[in-house]
Amino acid sequence: MLTGGLKSVGIYGVAAAAEIGGCFAFWAWLRLGKSPVWLAPGMASLAVFAWLLTFIDSSAAGRAYAAYGGVYIVASIVWLWAVEGARPDRWDTLGASVALIGAAIILFGPRR
């Protein structure tokens, strides 16, 4: 299970980067006044994100997506700091920690 768990964590990490990058391309176009050319790589990145989630070892898509939600929250806080230069506050950190614990419970909890 550990090897599968590490694989899932890796897939979720790359998927989060793809989703956040794709969503940021739309943000840059609409909110930062960037060229519509940003939309093409953004859409490609979002397609890669969706494709990657199909590799999560889960009997149900909804469970894989629910667990991903916690990873996405943590990755978004990392993006906030690394790309946007805004340091997360204690509430960002606490919320991301709670979400990641919830994701781990969903993904790694014992199933019948």
C-alpha positions as CSV (number, residue, x, y, z in Angstrom):
1,M,0.0,0.0,0.0
2,L,2.9,2.4,0.7
3,T,4.2,2.2,-2.8
4,G,0.7,2.8,-4.2
5,G,0.3,5.6,-1.7
6,L,3.5,7.3,-2.8
7,K,2.4,6.9,-6.4
8,S,-0.9,8.6,-5.6
9,V,0.8,11.4,-3.8
10,G,3.1,12.0,-6.8
11,I,0.2,11.9,-9.3
12,Y,-1.8,14.3,-7.1
13,G,1.1,16.7,-6.9
14,V,1.7,16.8,-10.7
15,A,-2.1,17.0,-11.2
16,A,-2.3,20.0,-8.8
17,A,0.5,21.8,-10.7
18,A,-1.4,21.2,-14.0
19,E,-4.7,22.3,-12.6
20,I,-3.4,25.4,-10.9
21,G,-1.3,26.3,-13.9
22,G,-4.3,25.9,-16.2
23,C,-6.6,27.9,-14.0
24,F,-3.9,30.6,-13.6
25,A,-3.7,31.0,-17.4
26,F,-7.4,31.9,-17.4
27,W,-6.9,34.2,-14.4
28,A,-4.0,35.9,-16.2
29,W,-6.1,36.4,-19.3
30,L,-9.2,37.8,-17.5
31,R,-7.8,39.5,-14.4
32,L,-4.3,40.5,-15.4
33,G,-5.0,41.5,-19.0
34,K,-2.7,38.9,-20.6
35,S,-3.2,37.8,-24.2
36,P,-5.9,35.3,-25.1
37,V,-2.9,33.1,-26.3
38,W,-2.6,32.2,-22.6
39,L,-5.8,30.1,-23.0
40,A,-4.4,27.4,-25.2
41,P,-1.7,26.2,-22.8
42,G,-4.2,26.7,-20.0
43,M,-6.7,24.4,-21.6
44,A,-4.0,21.8,-22.4
45,S,-2.8,21.9,-18.8
46,L,-6.4,21.4,-17.5
47,A,-6.7,18.4,-19.9
48,V,-3.5,16.9,-18.5
49,F,-4.8,17.4,-15.0
50,A,-8.0,15.5,-15.7
51,W,-6.0,12.7,-17.5
52,L,-3.7,12.3,-14.5
53,L,-6.5,11.8,-12.1
54,T,-7.5,8.7,-14.0
55,F,-4.3,7.0,-12.7
56,I,-5.3,7.3,-9.1
57,D,-5.9,3.8,-7.6
58,S,-9.5,4.2,-6.4
59,S,-12.6,2.1,-7.0
60,A,-14.7,5.3,-7.5
61,A,-13.9,8.5,-9.3
62,G,-15.7,10.6,-6.7
63,R,-13.4,9.3,-4.0
64,A,-10.3,10.1,-6.0
65,Y,-11.6,13.6,-6.7
66,A,-12.6,14.2,-3.1
67,A,-9.1,13.2,-1.8
68,Y,-7.6,15.4,-4.5
69,G,-9.5,18.4,-3.0
70,G,-7.2,18.5,0.0
71,V,-4.1,18.2,-2.1
72,Y,-5.4,21.1,-4.3
73,I,-5.9,23.3,-1.3
74,V,-2.3,22.7,-0.1
75,A,-0.9,23.2,-3.6
76,S,-2.8,26.4,-3.9
77,I,-1.3,27.8,-0.7
78,V,2.1,26.8,-2.0
79,W,1.3,28.6,-5.3
80,L,0.2,31.7,-3.3
81,W,3.6,31.9,-1.6
82,A,5.9,30.7,-4.4
83,V,4.4,32.3,-7.5
84,E,2.3,35.2,-6.1
85,G,4.7,36.2,-3.3
86,A,2.0,36.3,-0.6
87,R,3.1,34.6,2.5
88,P,0.4,32.3,3.9
89,D,-0.9,33.2,7.4
90,R,-1.7,30.8,10.2
91,W,-5.3,30.4,9.0
92,D,-4.1,29.4,5.5
93,T,-1.7,26.9,7.1
94,L,-4.3,25.5,9.5
95,G,-7.0,25.2,6.8
96,A,-4.6,23.5,4.4
97,S,-3.5,21.1,7.2
98,V,-7.1,20.1,8.0
99,A,-7.9,19.6,4.3
100,L,-4.8,17.4,3.8
101,I,-5.7,15.3,6.8
102,G,-9.2,14.8,5.4
103,A,-7.8,13.9,2.0
104,A,-5.5,11.3,3.6
105,I,-8.4,9.8,5.5
106,I,-10.5,9.5,2.2
107,L,-7.6,8.1,0.1
108,F,-5.9,5.7,2.6
109,G,-8.8,4.7,4.9
110,P,-9.4,1.0,5.1
111,R,-12.1,-0.3,2.7
112,R,-14.0,-3.5,2.7
